[in-house]
């Protein structure tokens, strides 16, 4: 089995504009879903969260990129001013959005996305494989002015992956840590057996969790997964449960984990059923039987009360056969 080492870089640009008012621009840059760059034209604050970069270098990056973003803002204002009359905007606020995302596995581009949206609807997307833009809404084609420019193909195929690799070298997100794994079993009152496998505290995000039985991988029952989700400390967790089919005793099962910080695929056996668990099932079963007996008893008493013309319950006689015969053996 192949362990992936996935990383992603995503740039999100949002422009909000109203007729006769300078546009508001918001930009976010995310590395592995962690915000590392943010800018808004209202405050003109550009924030870099680059923990391994020296303060002077960060200040330099802020100054240089703020100038570039202000130039972008001026260009956006110019474009919107030209378009306002063409689209007959007289009122209301309109929103334009652009997104660029690339994902690599050990430095190799495995997934990419680039698109433009207007007022919440996709208007054009870049087909990276074909190297061309696809216009989704022809009436809004004017909002894709660079659709034939080869710059964007290069940006998504080369520049995005280059900057992703560079950022991974200078941005301190989290030390690589292996997962902590807990495997448990649960017996429900109705006789079902459910296994639980929790892997938590790991970084990077990519992980593989599978169930095996007697050393063989397969689908052994009904699985449910939380998906890989973030912890508060920038690590991740994954929780998967397995409900066995009726009649399966639950012997020989294990949770198999693969992660880049584990030396090899690691097997975590499901604990065997304990006497306490068996006792708990017996207690629940006995309790259920007792409830049925008491229900029958209550029904009998109510019936006898009605038959005797309303005799108080305290005066009713409960005649049951003795548990043991008084006759000597």
N, C-alpha and C positions, 0 to 999 in steps of 0.2 A: 504494500500500500504506500502511496505517495503522500508525504506530509507537505502541505502548502505553507508558504510564508508570504501571505498577501499584505500589501500596503496600498494605500490610495491617497490621491491628492485631488481635492475638489475646490473649485473656485465658483462662487455664487455672486452674481451681480444683479441688483434690483434698482430700477429707476422708477420713481413716482413723479408724475408731472401733471400740472393743471395749467390751463391757458393763462398766459401772462405772468406766471410765477416761475422762478428758477426751479429746476428739477432737484429732487432729493435723491441722492445716490447712496446706496448701501453695498458694501463689499465684504464678503467673508471668505476666508481661506481655511480649509480643514485638512489636516493630516491625520489619516486613520480615524476619521470622525471626531477629532479633537480640534477645536478652534485655535488657530495659531496666528491669524491675521484678521483684523477687522478695521473698517473705515466707514464713516458716514459724513456726508458733505455738510450736514447741519452744524456739527461741532468741529469738523475738519480734523478730527483726531484719528491718527493712524496708529494702531496698536499691534506690536509684534510680541508674541509669546515664544521667544526663542531662548530657552534656559541656558544653552551652552555657548551662546554668542555673547561676546564682551559688550559692555554698555556703550563704549564709543562706536562699535560697529553697528549696534542696534540703532543708535541715534542717526548714524549715516544712512542706514536703510530707510528710516522713517522720513528723513528730509528728502531723499531722492524720490522715494515712492509717493510722498505727499504731493510733490510737484507734478509728478506724472498723473496722479489721480485728479488733481485740480485741472490739469490740461484736458483730461477726459471729460470732466464735468462741463468745461466750457464748450467742448465739441458736442456733447449731448444737448446742451442748451441751444446751440446753433441748429442742430438737426431738428429738434422739437419745434423751434420757431418756424423753420421752413415747412414742417409737416402740418402744423396747426391749421393753417389756412386751407391746405389741400384736403385735410380730413374734416374740415368744418367743425373743429372743436370750439364750442362756446361755453361749456360748463363741464363740471365733473372732473374726477381724477382718473388718470389712466396709468397702468403699470406695465412696464416692460421688464422681462427677466432673461438672463442668459446664464447658462451653466456649462462648465467644462470639468470633466472628471476622467481621470485615468487610474487604472489599477494594475499593479505589477505583481508577479510571483517570482521572487528571487531575481528581481531586476528585469524580467521579461514582461512586456505589455500583454495582458490577458483580457482586458476589458476597457472600453472607453465610451464616453458619451459627451456630446456637445449639442446644445439646442437653444432655441430662442422661443419665448412665449410672450404673448401680448394680452393683457387683461385676463390672465389666468388660462388662456388657451394656447397650446403649442402651435406655432406658425411655421417653423422650419427646424430640421434636424440634419446633422452631418452624418452621412453614411461613410464611416471610416474605411471600410473594406473597399468600397467602390471609389472613394476619394471624391465624393460630390455631395452637395446639399440637396435635401429633399424638401420641397415646399409643400406644407400640409394645408395651408389656407392661402390660396392665390391672391385673395383680396388684401392680404397683409404681407405680401411678398416684399413690399418696400421696406419692411423692417428687417430684412435680411440683406443689407447692402453689400456684404462681402461674400455672398454665397459662392462666387466663382473664383475667389482669391485663394491660391494655394497656400497662403500663410497659415490658414486654420488647419489644414491637413498636417503640416509640419508641426504646428503647435501641439496638436493632440498626440501625434505619433512620436515626436522627438523631444520637444521642449518640456512637455508635461512630465514625461518619464525622467528627463534629466534633472529637473528641479525636485522631483520626488526623491530621487536618489541622493541629491545634495542635502535636502532637508533632513532625511533620515540620519545623515552623518552629523548634523549640527543641532538638531532639535532633540532635547531630552524629554521624552514622553513618559517612559517607564522602563525600569530595568527588566530585562527578560527574566521571567520566572516560570517555573513549571507549575502545573495544576496540582491543587490539593484535592484528593478524590475520596468521596464517602459513598459506600454502597450499602444498601439496606434492603430488607424484605418486610412486607406487611401482609398480614392475613386479615381479610375483611370478615365481618360476622356471617356473611352469606357464602363463605367458603372460597372466595377468589384470592389469588396470590398476585401481589403487585411488587415488582422490584423497582428500586430507585437508585440512580447513579448521578451524583452531583460532582462536577469538576469546577473548581473556583479558584480565584486568585492568580490566574495565568495571564501571561503576556509574551509574545504577541497574540492577536485575536484568533488566528487560525487553529482549529482543533478538530480532531476526528474522534467520535464516540460511537462504539458499536457493541451489540450484545452477541456473545458467543455461548454455545452449549457444547460441552464435552470437546472443547477446542475447535469447534466448527462455527463459522459465521453464518448467519441466516436471519430470516424473519420468524421470530418464535412466538409472536403474539401481537397485541395491540400496543403500539408505541405512541408516546406523546412527548414532545420536546418543547422546552421554553425558548429555544433559539439561543444563540450566543449573545449575551447581554452585558452591559458594562456594570462594574461595581463602582462605588464612590471613589475608590483610590486609583482609577484609570486601568485597573485590571478587568478581567472578564469572567463570566461564569456561564455554565451550560448545565441544565438539569433535564434528564431524560428518564421517563418511567416505562416499564414494560409490564403489561397485564397478561398473564399466562392464560391459555385456553383451558377450558374445563377438563379436568382429568390429569393435567400435567402436575407432577409432584414438586417441580421446581428444583430438582437436583442437577448439579453439573453446570450451573450458569455462572457467567462472569461478565464484567464490564471491561471492554478493551479500549484503551486511550492511546491516541497518537498525538504528540505535540513536539514542536521543534526543540523544546528545552528538555525533553525526555530522551535519554540515550537510545532507547528502542521502544517499540510498542509495548505497553505495560498492561498486564492483566490483573484486574482486581476482582477476586471471586466474590460471589454473593454469599453472605453468611448462611450457614445451615440453620434450619428451624430449631429453636431451643425448646426445652421442656416448658419454660415459662410461656412461650407462645402457644404451645399445645394446650397448656392449662387454661390460658385465657380463652381459647376457642371452646374448650370444654365448659368453662364457666358460662360463657355467653349462650352456648347451646342449652345448658341446664336451666339458665334463667329464662330462656324462651319457652322451654317445656313447662317451667313453673308458672309462667304467665298464662299459658293455655289451661293448665289445671285450675288456677284460681278463677279464670274466666268461666270455666265450666261449673265451678262451685258456686260462683255468684249467680249464674243463670239458674242453677238448681234451687238455691235459697229463695230467689225471687219467685220462682214457679210455686214452691211449697207455701210461701207466704200468701200468694193469691188463692191457693187451693184451700187453705185453712181459714179463710175469711178475714185476713188482715191481722193475724197473730203477730205480736212484736217479734222482731228478729232475735231479741235476747231470750225469748222463750222457746224458740225453735230447737228441736233436737236434731243433731247431725249424727245419724247412725251409719257408720262406716265399718266394714269388716276389720277386725284387729289385724295389725301387721304380722303378728306371730300368734300361732294357735296356743291356747292355754292348756291344751291336752298334752300330757307328758308323753314323750317318745318312748 
